[in-house]
Amino acid sequence: MATLAAVGTAGVPGAGMIMLGTVLVSVGLPIEGIALIMGFLSIVSPICTATNVLGDLAGALFVTKTERKHLKEQEVLIDD
């Protein structure tokens, strides 16, 4: 559950708090535990979002370059 929450909310600023509540409830911990993490998460959340966006950008660039090379080999892509 925690892995799915981390993957699904990393690119959305502030969504981590909602998913944290879901994870806490699903593992049987009290929802009040969010209060302990709120201050820390508000500082770390923008950093996590920026890291996720940069990783997505790097992945998209990699796929673009490899697919462009593949399409050129098949002579489907005419212009550069």
C-alpha positions as CSV (number, residue, x, y, z in Angstrom):
1,M,0.0,0.0,0.0
2,A,2.8,2.4,0.9
3,T,4.5,1.8,-2.5
4,L,1.4,2.5,-4.4
5,A,0.8,5.6,-2.4
6,A,4.4,6.8,-3.1
7,V,4.1,6.2,-6.8
8,G,0.7,7.7,-7.2
9,T,1.2,10.9,-5.2
10,A,4.8,11.9,-5.8
11,G,4.0,14.2,-8.7
12,V,1.1,16.0,-6.9
13,P,2.1,18.6,-4.3
14,G,0.2,18.1,-1.0
15,A,-1.4,14.8,-2.0
16,G,1.0,12.9,0.2
17,M,-1.0,13.9,3.3
18,I,-4.1,12.3,2.0
19,M,-2.3,9.1,1.0
20,L,-0.5,9.0,4.3
21,G,-3.8,8.9,6.1
22,T,-4.9,6.1,3.9
23,V,-1.7,4.1,4.6
24,L,-2.0,4.7,8.4
25,V,-5.6,3.5,8.5
26,S,-4.8,0.4,6.3
27,V,-2.0,-0.8,8.6
28,G,-4.1,-0.2,11.7
29,L,-2.3,2.9,13.1
30,P,-4.2,5.9,14.5
31,I,-4.9,8.7,12.0
32,E,-3.6,11.2,14.6
33,G,-0.1,10.1,13.5
34,I,-0.4,12.5,10.6
35,A,0.1,15.5,13.1
36,L,3.6,14.2,13.8
37,I,4.6,14.2,10.2
38,M,2.8,17.3,8.9
39,G,5.6,19.8,9.5
40,F,8.3,17.6,8.0
41,L,6.1,16.6,5.0
42,S,5.4,20.2,4.1
43,I,9.1,20.9,3.8
44,V,9.9,17.7,1.9
45,S,6.9,17.5,-0.4
46,P,8.1,20.2,-2.9
47,I,11.5,18.4,-3.1
48,C,9.8,15.1,-3.8
49,T,7.6,16.7,-6.5
50,A,10.6,18.3,-8.2
51,T,12.5,15.0,-8.1
52,N,9.6,13.1,-9.6
53,V,9.0,15.6,-12.4
54,L,12.7,15.6,-13.3
55,G,12.7,11.8,-13.3
56,D,9.6,11.7,-15.6
57,L,11.3,14.2,-17.9
58,A,14.5,12.1,-18.1
59,G,12.4,9.0,-18.9
60,A,10.4,10.8,-21.6
61,L,13.6,12.1,-23.2
62,F,15.1,8.6,-23.2
63,V,12.1,7.1,-24.8
64,T,11.9,9.9,-27.4
65,K,15.5,9.4,-28.4
66,T,15.3,5.6,-28.6
67,E,12.0,5.6,-30.5
68,R,13.3,8.3,-32.9
69,K,16.4,6.1,-33.6
70,H,14.1,3.1,-34.1
71,L,11.8,5.0,-36.5
72,K,14.7,6.3,-38.5
73,E,15.9,2.7,-39.0
74,Q,12.5,1.7,-40.3
75,E,12.4,4.9,-42.5
76,V,9.1,5.9,-41.0
77,L,10.5,9.2,-39.6
78,I,11.4,11.5,-42.5
79,D,12.5,14.7,-40.8
80,D,14.8,15.1,-37.8
